[in-house]
Amino acid sequence: MQTRVANLNDEDVLIRRAQEGDAEAFERLLRACDHQMQGLAIRLLGSRGAMDDALQDAYVKAYRHLGRFEPGAPFGPWLRTIVRRTCLDHLRSRSRRREVDLHAVPEPSATTAEPGSRLGDADLVRRALAALPGDQRAVVVLVDAEGMSYGEAADLLGIAEGTVASRLNRARAEMRRVLHADRREGGQR
């Protein structure tokens, strides 16, 4: 799932200009990918505040490392890797400090629909995902949402494949429990 600015040539021009220090060109590249990066960060971190902090850090890292970007390569996947790694760093940092409640559930959107509708089910899944501990949420997002293999997720997280599998199993079971409980309660939380 790759976002392009307008076409390949436009993106290549913007990347070259950004590598030469043109901040406006870099901002245009970010704007083209920002919505996707926000979605990834919110799924991994579970709150808008944490998402904002992580994206700010990731975008600064991307700007600082723009000189390492391979000419001709697509910008979106490169930025996505930086955002994913930055979010995981934030999760590890939060869990070490134990300052942030990893079980905080974001407020449902104003457009929340009845359970059973596509929008209502998506909101339930978001809440169930946000209720997971950060280490479990990370494997669900990486494997189920990002489509990574267990091995790829293990490499990125610095854990064994078996640990990915067991965290994923526990996370899926907990999400099922939360979703079933929410549906039994008629979606009222």
Number of C-alpha atoms within 10 A of each C-alpha: 7 12 17 17 18 9 9 14 12 13 22 18 13 21 26 19 15 20 19 12 14 13 14 12 19 20 15 16 22 18 13 18 19 19 12 15 23 17 11 22 26 21 22 28 25 26 18 15 10 19 23 14 14 25 22 14 16 22 19 12 15 21 16 11 12 19 15 9 16 11 11 13 13 17 23 20 14 15 23 20 15 19 25 23 16 21 26 21 14 20 23 15 13 17 16 10 8 10 9 13 12 20 16 14 16 14 10 13 10 6 9 15 16 14 17 13 11 12 15 18 18 15 21 23 16 18 22 22 28 23 22 23 19 23 19 21 25 27 26 26 21 24 19 13 13 14 12 16 14 19 16 15 23 20 13 15 19 10 12 13 17 12 13 27 18 13 19 23 15 14 23 19 12 17 22 14 13 19 19 14 14 17 16 10 10 12 18 10 7
